[in-house]
Amino acid sequence: AVLSAFLFPIMAPVIVYGLVTMIAHLQNQAVETVIPVAGIENAPALISWLAERDVKIETFTGEPEVAVKNKDKELVLVIPDNYSERFADIRPAIVEIVNDGSRTDTTATYHRLEQLIRLYSNEIAALRLISRGISPEVMRVIESEDIDVASEQQLAVAALNFLPFYIILAAFVSGMGIAVDSTAGERERKTLEPLLINPIQRYDIIFGKWFASSLFSSTGMIMTLVLCVVALLYAPLGEIGLTFHITLKQILLLTFATAPIALLITSMQMLLGIFAKSYKDAQSYIGILTMLPMVPFF
């Protein structure tokens, strides 16, 4: 019961730190990844333009589809032989980006390359209009301007909205073992009857078990909160454009705001433990109850 109570609060910050680090790594990888190109000689101007924007290019030979499918390459930029001819005839010059859409680790690289090619296309189109005495502005009929009123702190909150879910889930997991073991577990081991024949009030037994379970639940919840905050302070949030700052006062307010959750959850778990016929039966009911915090999150 003690192991199950404190395993999740220790694992949650590790998951949070690992998640942020992985996202930052993928974004950095998109900037630093070498782009294999088949048919470099067909578009020297495009290759030079990409190199000026710190894109590392390498010559690729072989079958692009096979290399990407076998995960030898993340993606391959294919420049067909008719690229120069179509470009000179002022027709759409097609380039192919061979990628594996099922790989989430290459999405950032793919989007960056696609965006660069689109930017190059827009620049060439503007130069062609200028050479004919036409202002490129005629192609800009309507432009949208993004006016974001959210502060950096609000953007960080939106990106890290999984943190409250972990805190609430910690309350479910940390007190569950004590709540179930002190009700269904005691009845199954035949230790509840000797307890009930003692000259004490029934509500003393109920409140004793309830507060014991709530103590574990709230401790696990506070541990998750504090350790996740520490993990975020050391996580490379700046690399993904987020700013995270929290004061001691805010941590205390969060603790007071979430403390009643532990009392509510353990009371529900004890109710199911009393209602269940056995320890395994209670675990089945509480397994469904654990899905409750997922509803508002999703």
C-alpha positions as CSV (number, residue, x, y, z in Angstrom):
1,A,0.0,0.0,0.0
2,V,2.8,2.4,0.9
3,L,4.6,1.5,-2.4
4,S,1.5,2.2,-4.5
5,A,0.9,5.4,-2.6
6,F,4.3,7.0,-3.4
7,L,5.3,5.3,-6.7
8,F,3.1,7.6,-8.8
9,P,4.2,10.9,-7.2
10,I,7.8,10.0,-8.0
11,M,7.1,8.8,-11.5
12,A,4.8,11.7,-12.5
13,P,7.6,14.4,-12.4
14,V,9.9,12.1,-14.3
15,I,7.3,11.7,-17.0
16,V,6.7,15.5,-17.1
17,Y,10.5,16.3,-17.4
18,G,10.9,13.6,-20.0
19,L,8.0,14.8,-22.1
20,V,9.2,18.4,-22.2
21,T,12.8,17.3,-22.9
22,M,11.6,15.1,-25.7
23,I,9.5,17.9,-27.3
24,A,12.5,20.3,-27.1
25,H,14.8,17.6,-28.6
26,L,12.4,17.0,-31.5
27,Q,12.3,20.8,-32.3
28,N,16.1,21.1,-32.1
29,Q,16.4,18.0,-34.2
30,A,14.2,19.6,-36.9
31,V,16.7,22.5,-37.1
32,E,19.9,20.3,-37.0
33,T,18.7,17.3,-39.1
34,V,20.6,16.6,-42.4
35,I,18.2,16.5,-45.3
36,P,19.0,13.8,-47.9
37,V,18.4,15.1,-51.4
38,A,18.0,13.0,-54.6
39,G,18.8,15.0,-57.7
40,I,20.8,17.9,-56.2
41,E,22.2,18.8,-59.6
42,N,18.6,19.5,-60.9
43,A,18.1,22.5,-58.7
44,P,21.3,24.2,-57.6
45,A,19.6,27.5,-56.8
46,L,17.2,25.8,-54.4
47,I,20.0,23.9,-52.8
48,S,22.0,27.1,-52.3
49,W,19.0,28.9,-50.9
50,L,18.4,26.1,-48.4
51,A,22.1,26.0,-47.4
52,E,21.9,29.8,-46.7
53,R,19.2,29.1,-44.2
54,D,21.4,26.6,-42.2
55,V,19.9,23.5,-43.8
56,K,22.4,20.7,-44.0
57,I,22.2,18.9,-47.3
58,E,23.6,15.5,-48.3
59,T,23.4,13.7,-51.6
60,F,21.1,10.7,-51.6
61,T,21.4,7.8,-54.0
62,G,19.0,4.8,-54.1
63,E,15.3,4.3,-53.7
64,P,13.8,7.0,-51.5
65,E,10.7,5.1,-50.6
66,V,12.6,2.0,-49.5
67,A,15.1,4.1,-47.4
68,V,12.2,5.9,-45.6
69,K,10.1,2.8,-45.2
70,N,13.1,0.9,-43.7
71,K,13.7,3.9,-41.4
72,D,17.2,4.4,-42.8
73,K,16.3,8.0,-43.5
74,E,13.7,10.2,-41.8
75,L,12.7,11.7,-45.1
76,V,14.2,12.4,-48.6
77,L,13.7,15.4,-50.8
78,V,13.4,14.3,-54.4
79,I,14.1,16.8,-57.2
80,P,12.9,15.3,-60.6
81,D,15.0,15.6,-63.8
82,N,12.4,17.8,-65.4
83,Y,12.6,20.4,-62.6
84,S,14.9,22.8,-64.4
85,E,12.8,22.5,-67.6
86,R,9.5,23.3,-65.9
87,F,11.2,26.0,-63.8
88,A,12.5,27.7,-67.0
89,D,9.2,27.5,-68.8
90,I,7.5,29.2,-65.8
91,R,5.5,26.1,-65.0
92,P,5.0,24.6,-61.5
93,A,8.2,22.7,-60.7
94,I,7.4,19.7,-58.6
95,V,9.6,18.5,-55.8
96,E,8.7,15.4,-53.7
97,I,9.1,15.0,-50.0
98,V,9.2,11.2,-49.3
99,N,8.3,10.7,-45.6
100,D,6.6,8.2,-43.3
101,G,3.4,9.8,-42.0
102,S,3.1,7.3,-39.2
103,R,6.4,8.5,-37.5
104,T,5.7,11.3,-35.0
105,D,9.4,11.9,-34.4
106,T,9.9,13.2,-38.0
107,T,6.9,15.5,-38.1
108,A,8.8,18.7,-37.0
109,T,11.5,18.1,-39.7
110,Y,8.9,17.5,-42.4
111,H,7.0,20.7,-41.5
112,R,10.2,22.8,-41.4
113,L,11.3,21.5,-44.9
114,E,7.8,22.0,-46.3
115,Q,7.7,25.6,-44.9
116,L,11.1,26.4,-46.4
117,I,10.1,25.2,-49.8
118,R,6.9,27.2,-49.7
119,L,8.9,30.3,-48.7
120,Y,11.3,29.8,-51.6
121,S,8.4,29.4,-54.0
122,N,6.9,32.7,-52.8
123,E,10.2,34.5,-53.2
124,I,10.6,33.2,-56.8
125,A,7.0,34.2,-57.6
126,A,7.6,37.7,-56.3
127,L,10.8,38.1,-58.4
128,R,9.0,36.9,-61.5
129,L,6.3,39.6,-61.0
130,I,8.8,42.3,-60.3
131,S,10.7,41.4,-63.5
132,R,7.5,42.0,-65.4
133,G,6.9,45.3,-63.8
134,I,4.1,44.0,-61.5
135,S,4.2,44.6,-57.8
136,P,4.0,41.4,-55.7
137,E,1.4,43.2,-53.6
138,V,-1.3,42.4,-56.2
139,M,-1.1,38.7,-55.1
140,R,-1.8,39.7,-51.5
141,V,-5.6,40.2,-51.5
142,I,-6.3,39.5,-47.8
143,E,-3.8,39.0,-45.0
144,S,-4.6,38.0,-41.5
145,E,-2.8,39.3,-38.5
146,D,-2.6,37.2,-35.4
147,I,-3.2,39.3,-32.3
148,D,-2.7,37.0,-29.4
149,V,-3.7,38.6,-26.1
150,A,-2.4,35.7,-24.0
151,S,0.6,36.3,-21.9
152,E,3.6,34.0,-21.9
153,Q,2.4,32.7,-18.5
154,Q,-1.0,31.9,-20.0
155,L,0.5,30.1,-22.9
156,A,2.6,28.0,-20.6
157,V,-0.5,27.1,-18.6
158,A,-2.3,26.1,-21.8
159,A,0.7,23.9,-22.9
160,L,1.1,22.4,-19.4
161,N,-2.6,21.7,-18.7
162,F,-1.8,18.0,-18.0
163,L,-0.2,19.0,-14.7
164,P,-3.5,19.3,-12.8
165,F,-4.6,16.0,-14.2
166,Y,-1.5,14.3,-12.7
167,I,-2.1,16.0,-9.4
168,I,-5.7,14.8,-9.2
169,L,-4.7,11.3,-10.4
170,A,-2.1,11.2,-7.6
171,A,-4.9,11.7,-5.1
172,F,-6.7,8.7,-6.6
173,V,-3.7,6.4,-6.6
174,S,-2.0,7.4,-3.4
175,G,-4.9,6.8,-1.0
176,M,-6.4,3.9,-2.9
177,G,-4.4,1.1,-1.3
178,I,-5.1,2.3,2.3
179,A,-8.8,2.9,1.6
180,V,-9.4,-0.5,0.1
181,D,-7.2,-2.5,2.5
182,S,-8.8,-0.9,5.6
183,T,-12.3,-1.8,4.4
184,A,-12.6,-4.7,2.0
185,G,-9.2,-6.0,3.0
186,E,-9.9,-6.1,6.7
187,R,-13.3,-7.8,6.1
188,E,-11.7,-10.4,3.9
189,R,-9.0,-11.1,6.5
190,K,-11.6,-11.3,9.3
191,T,-10.0,-8.5,11.2
192,L,-12.9,-6.1,10.9
193,E,-15.2,-7.9,13.4
194,P,-12.7,-7.8,16.3
195,L,-12.4,-4.1,15.7
196,L,-16.1,-3.5,15.7
197,I,-16.7,-5.2,19.1
198,N,-14.5,-2.6,20.8
199,P,-16.3,-0.1,23.0
200,I,-15.8,2.8,20.6
201,Q,-18.2,4.7,18.3
202,R,-18.7,3.5,14.8
203,Y,-18.0,7.0,13.4
204,D,-14.6,7.0,15.2
205,I,-13.6,3.9,13.2
206,I,-14.9,5.5,10.0
207,F,-13.2,8.8,10.5
208,G,-9.9,7.1,11.6
209,K,-9.8,5.0,8.4
210,W,-10.9,8.0,6.3
211,F,-8.3,10.4,7.7
212,A,-5.5,7.7,7.4
213,S,-6.4,7.2,3.7
214,S,-6.7,11.0,3.2
215,L,-3.3,11.5,4.7
216,F,-1.7,9.2,2.2
217,S,-3.7,10.7,-0.6
218,S,-2.9,14.3,0.2
219,T,0.8,13.5,0.8
220,G,1.0,11.9,-2.6
221,M,-0.8,14.8,-4.2
222,I,1.5,17.4,-2.6
223,M,4.5,15.3,-3.5
224,T,3.4,15.2,-7.1
225,L,2.7,19.0,-7.2
226,V,6.1,19.9,-5.7
227,L,8.2,17.5,-7.7
228,C,6.4,18.4,-10.9
229,V,7.1,22.1,-10.3
230,V,10.8,21.2,-9.6
231,A,10.9,19.2,-12.8
232,L,9.4,22.0,-14.8
233,L,11.9,24.5,-13.4
234,Y,14.8,22.4,-14.6
235,A,13.1,21.3,-17.9
236,P,14.2,23.1,-21.1
237,L,11.0,25.0,-21.5
238,G,12.8,28.0,-23.1
239,E,13.7,25.8,-26.1
240,I,10.1,25.3,-27.0
241,G,9.1,28.9,-26.4
242,L,7.5,28.6,-23.0
243,T,8.2,30.5,-19.8
244,F,7.4,28.9,-16.4
245,H,7.5,30.8,-13.1
246,I,5.8,30.0,-9.9
247,T,6.1,31.5,-6.4
248,L,5.9,29.9,-3.0
249,K,2.6,31.6,-2.4
250,Q,1.1,30.1,-5.5
251,I,2.3,26.6,-4.5
252,L,0.7,27.0,-1.1
253,L,-2.6,28.2,-2.7
254,L,-2.5,25.2,-5.0
255,T,-2.0,22.9,-2.1
256,F,-5.0,24.4,-0.1
257,A,-7.2,24.4,-3.3
258,T,-6.5,20.7,-4.0
259,A,-6.5,19.4,-0.4
260,P,-10.3,18.8,-0.3
261,I,-9.9,16.5,-3.3
262,A,-8.1,13.9,-1.2
263,L,-10.9,13.8,1.4
264,L,-13.5,13.5,-1.4
265,I,-11.7,10.7,-3.3
266,T,-10.8,8.6,-0.3
267,S,-14.4,8.8,1.0
268,M,-15.6,7.4,-2.4
269,Q,-13.0,4.7,-2.4
270,M,-13.9,3.7,1.2
271,L,-17.6,3.6,0.3
272,L,-16.8,1.2,-2.6
273,G,-14.6,-0.8,-0.3
274,I,-17.4,-1.2,2.2
275,F,-19.8,-2.1,-0.5
276,A,-17.6,-4.7,-2.2
277,K,-17.7,-8.3,-1.3
278,S,-13.9,-8.9,-1.5
279,Y,-10.6,-7.0,-2.0
280,K,-10.5,-8.0,-5.6
281,D,-14.1,-6.9,-6.1
282,A,-13.2,-3.5,-4.6
283,Q,-10.2,-3.1,-6.9
284,S,-12.5,-3.7,-9.9
285,Y,-14.9,-1.0,-8.7
286,I,-12.1,1.5,-7.9
287,G,-10.5,0.8,-11.3
288,I,-13.6,2.3,-12.9
289,L,-13.6,5.1,-10.4
290,T,-10.0,6.0,-11.3
291,M,-11.3,7.0,-14.8
292,L,-13.3,9.8,-13.2
293,P,-10.5,12.4,-13.3
294,M,-9.9,11.7,-16.9
295,V,-13.4,13.0,-17.9
296,P,-12.8,16.7,-17.3
297,F,-9.3,16.5,-18.6
298,F,-10.3,15.1,-22.0
